[in-house]
Amino acid sequence: MKIAPFILSSLVLAMLASPAVMAEYTGPKIKMKLAHTAPPGNHITQAYTKFADLVKEKSDGKIRIQVFPGAILGSDRVLIEGAQRGTLEIGVSSTPNLAGFSRLFQVFDLPYITSPEHQDKLYKSLDKGGPLNTYFEQASNEIGLQPIMYAEYGYRNFVSTSKPLTGPDSLSGLKMRTTDSPVEVAVAKALGANPAPIAWGEVYTALQQGTIDAEGNTFPHMFGAKHHENLEYAVTSAHNYGMQVAMANKKWWDSLPVEAREVIEEAAQEAVTYQRTEAYPANEDKARQGMLEAGITIHQTTAEENARFRELTRPVFEEFAANLPKDLIEMVQDTQQ
C-alpha cells in the first residue's frame, strides 16, 4: 500500500514528461531571413528578436532566423515585394503599407474603428483560430503571402515641430507627414492639415528641414527614430491602430515540413504575447517619458476632444468603409463590443 503513491507519482511524472519528448523537433535544418523597419530598442524589434530566439530554442538550433532590423534591407514596400518574389523568406510591413498590396488591410486604417480599451478582444480575433486571423490568411494567400505574426505597432498620436496641439482643431494648416495610405491622407485633410506622403526613412530629415511640421505615429516609433529632437508638441489622439505583420512567401511556407511550420507558429504566438504584455507597454512608457524629458508638451485629450476627433473623421470612415467588405467591417467592430 505504501508503494502505490510512489508508483502513481512516477506514472504522472512520466506522462507529463512524454509530451516534451513528442514535441522534440526532428525536421531538417532551415535558415531564413526576416527583415523589418523598426529601430533598435523598439518593442517591434524586441518582438522579432524574441521570435527568432524562440524558433532556435524550440527547434534545438536547427531552424535559424537572421533578423535584419532598422530598414537595412529596405522599406515596408520593398520587404513585402521581396517576400512575394521569394527573394526574402519573411518581410514585415505596417498595416497601412500592406493596404497597398491588399486593400482589405485598409480596415485598420479607418479612424477609430478600434480603441485601446478593447485590445484583448481584438487580439483574440487576430490570433490563430480567430475570425480575423482566418480572414486575413485567405486574403494574404491570394497575393502570394502567408501571415506569420501580427506584431503590435500601437496607436498613433499627432505631433508637431512648433505649433501647440490641444485638440483636433489645432492641427489645421500643418504640413502633415503620412504614409501612402489614402485613408491617412484623407484623415489629415479632414483635420485641416496638408498631407505629405513621405517614406519613413526620410521623415527625420523632413522634420529637421521644415519640409513637414507634423506627423502621426506611435510614441515608441518616433522616439526610437529620434524624431523627438525636432518636436515640441504632441496630442494623444490615438486615431488609429496599426500592426507590423510578418509575411512569408507562400510557396516557401508551403514547402516547409509540417513540424517546422508548427515550431514557427508556436514561437510567433509566444513572441507576440510577450510583446503585447511586456515589451510594448514598457516601450510605450519609456518613449513617452523620454519625450517629456526632451521638453515636448503632451496634451492628454479630454472626452469632448475625443468626440470631436471622431466627428471630424467620421466622413473618412464612411467613405472608405463603403469600399470594403461589410463582413470585414463587422468582424472588426465585433471586437469593440
N, C-alpha and C positions, 0 to 999 in steps of 0.2 A: 504493500500500500504506500510505503514511503517513497518507492521508486517512481510511482506513477507521475507525480508532479514534475519530476526531472525529465522523464520521457516526453511528457506533454510539452514542456517548455522547449525542449530540444527540437521537437517537431515544428513548433511555432516559429522558432528561430530559423529553421531550415526553409520553411515556407516563405518567410519574409526575405530571406537571402536569395531565393531562387529567381525572383523577377530581375534582380540586378544581373544575374548570370545570363538570363534570357535576353536582356536588353543590351548586352555587350555587342558593340559594333563589329561585324565580321566582313564588311564590304571592302571594296578596293580603296586605294589611296586616291584622293581627289584634291586638286588645287584649283582655286578660283580667285578672281579679283572682284572687289566691291569698292565702288567709288561714290563719294558724296561731296557736298559743297560746304558743310558746316565747319567752322573754325575749331582749332584745338581748345579743349576745355568745355566746349558746348555740350549740353546734355544729349544732343543728337550724335555727336562724336563718341560720347561715352556709351551710348546705346549700341552703336555698331561695333565698337571695340569689345564690349561685353558679349555681343552676339558671336564675334569671331572666336573669342576665348572659350565660350561655351561649346561651340561646334568642335573645336580642337579637343576640349576635355571629354565631351560625350562620345567622340569617335576614337578616343585613345591616341590622338595625334595623327590619325590617318586622313582626316579632312582638314585642310588648311585654307583659311581665307586671308588674303592680303588686302588690307584696307587702305584706301587712298583718300584721305580727308582734304578739306580745305580747297576744293575745286582744282586739285592738282591735275586731274585728267579732263577738266572742262566744266562747263555749266550744266545745269539740270538737263536742258535740251540735248546737249552733246552726249551726256551719260545715258539717257534713255534711248537715243538713236543708236548708241553703241550696243546697248542691250538688245534692241530689236534686230540689229545686224548680226549679233553674235560675236562681235569683236571684244565685248565686255560681258562677263557672265552675269553680273548684277550691278545695275545702275540705280542710283537713288535720286528721286525728284520730289519737290514740294507738290502738293495737290494743285495749286494754281497753274504751275507749269505742265503738269500732267494733263490738264484740260486741253492743251494744245494737241494731244495725241488721242484723247477720247473726251468728248465734251461732257460725258457723264460725271467726270471728276469735278466739273464746274459746280456741282451741287453744294460742295463745301465752301465755295467762294460766296454763295448767297449771303448777304449781310444778315447776321443774327439768326441764321437757321439753327444754330446750336448755341448753347450757353454753358459756362463753366460749371454751374450747379448740377447739370445733368450728365457730366462726363462719364460716370460709371456705366450708365445705360448705353451711351454711345460706344464705349469700349466693348461692351458685351456683344453688340451687334457687329462690330468690326472684327472681333476675334473669330478664330476658326469655328465653323458651325453656326455663326450668326448670320442673319439675313443680308446685312450689308457686305459681309465677307464673301458670301456666295455670289452675290450680285456683281461685285467688282472683280471677282476672279473670272467670271464668264466674260465680262466686258474687256478685261485685260488680255485674256486668251485670244480674243478676236483680233487683237493688234499685235500678236506675237510675243506677249509678255505674260509672266506669272508672278503675282504678288507674293512676296516672301514675308514682309514685315511692315506694319503700319506704325512707324515710329512717330512719336509725338513731335510736333513742331510748336504748337501752342497758339494762344490768342494774340492777335496783332493789336497794337496801340499806335496812335498817331504821335509824331514828334516833330519839332521844328527847330531851326537854327537860331531864330531871333524873335519870332512872334509869340507872345504868350498864348497858351492854349487853355481855355477854360470850359469848352464845350463844343458842340458841332458847329455853331455859327462862327467860331473863332478860326476855322480852317479856310474861310473864304479868301480867295486871292493867292493862296500859297501855291508854289510850283512843287507839286507832289510826285515823288517817285512811285511808280507802280511796277508790277510785273507785266507781262504781255497779256495777262488775263483781262478779257473785255469787261468782266464783272468789276474787277478792281478799278479799271479806268472809269467805268460808269459811276461807281461809288464816289470816287474822287470828285467827279463833275457834280454829282447830286449834293455834295457838301460844299460846293462853291470853289473847289480847288482846281488847279490846272494840271492834269495828269501828264507825266513824262515817263513812259516805259523805258527803263534802263536796266541792263544786266546787273546782277548782284555785285559782281566783282568791280564794277565801275562806280558804285554808289558813294563810297568814301570820298573819292576824288571829286565827284559831282557836288557833294555837300561842301567840301572844302573850297571849291572854286565858285560856288554860288550858282551852278547850273540848275540846282534844285535847292529848295529851302525847307523841305519836309518829306517825310516818308511814313509809311505804316508798316510796322513789323513787330516782332516779339522783342521784349527787353533782352533776353539772353542772346539772340542773334545779332542785335545791334551792338550790344556791349562787347560781345566776343570779337566783332569785327572793328572795334574801336570807333564806331560812329559817334559815341558819346563825346569824343574830343571836339566834334563840330556842332554839338547840340546844346540847346539851353532849356527847352520846354518839352513836356510830354503830357498826354491826357489818356487816361485808362478807358479807351473806347471799347476794347475787346470786340471789335466789329466783325471779325470772322476768325474761324478756326482753321488751322492747316496741319497737315501731316507730311512727313518725309518718308515716302513709300519706297521700299526696296523692291525693284522689279528685275526678275531674272529673264533671260532669254528662254522662251517657251520650249523650243526644240531641245536646248541644252538641258533644261529642267526635266523634260520627259525622258531624256536619255540616262538620267541617273538611276541607280538601283533604288528600289523602294526603301531599303534600310537607310540609305544616305539621305533621301528626302525626309524621312521621319526624324533623323537627327537634326537636320537643318530647321525643320518646322518646330520641333520641341525647343531648340535653342532660341529661335526667334521669339516664341511666346514668352519664355523666361526673361529674355533680354528686354522686351518691350514692357513687361510687368515691372521689372527693375527700374526702367526709365520713368514710367508713369508714377511710381510710388516713391522713388528716391532721387534719381538724378535730376529729373525735371523740376520738382518743387524746390530742391536745393539750389539749382542753377538760376531759377526764376528769382528767388530771394536774393541771391548773391548779385545778380545783374542789376536788380532794382536798387539795392543798397549802393552798388558801385556808381550808378548813375546819380544818385542823390549826393554821394560824396564828391562827385565831379562837378557839383553845383547845378545840376539840372533840376528844375522845378517840375514835380509830377503832380498834376491835378487829378484827384480822385473824383470821378463823375458821380453826380447825385442821381437819384431815381428819376427826377424830372429831365435831367440831361440825357440819361439813357433812353428815355421815352422819345426825346427829340431826335436823337440819333436814329432810332428805329423808324420814326415818322418820315424823316428826310430820305432814308434809304429804301423805304418800302416800295416805291415805284421801280427801283432797280431789281429788287427781289422778284416782283411780279413779272417784270419784262423777261428776265432770264429763266425764271421758273416755268414760264409758258412754253419754253423750247426744250424742256427736259421732261422725261417720262414721269407721269403723275405718280406712279407706284414708287419711284425712287424718292421723290419729294416726301411722300407719306412715310416711307421707311425711316428716313432721317428724322422727320417730325415726331414719329412714334417714340423715338428715344428721348424726346424732350418732355414727355408727359409725367 
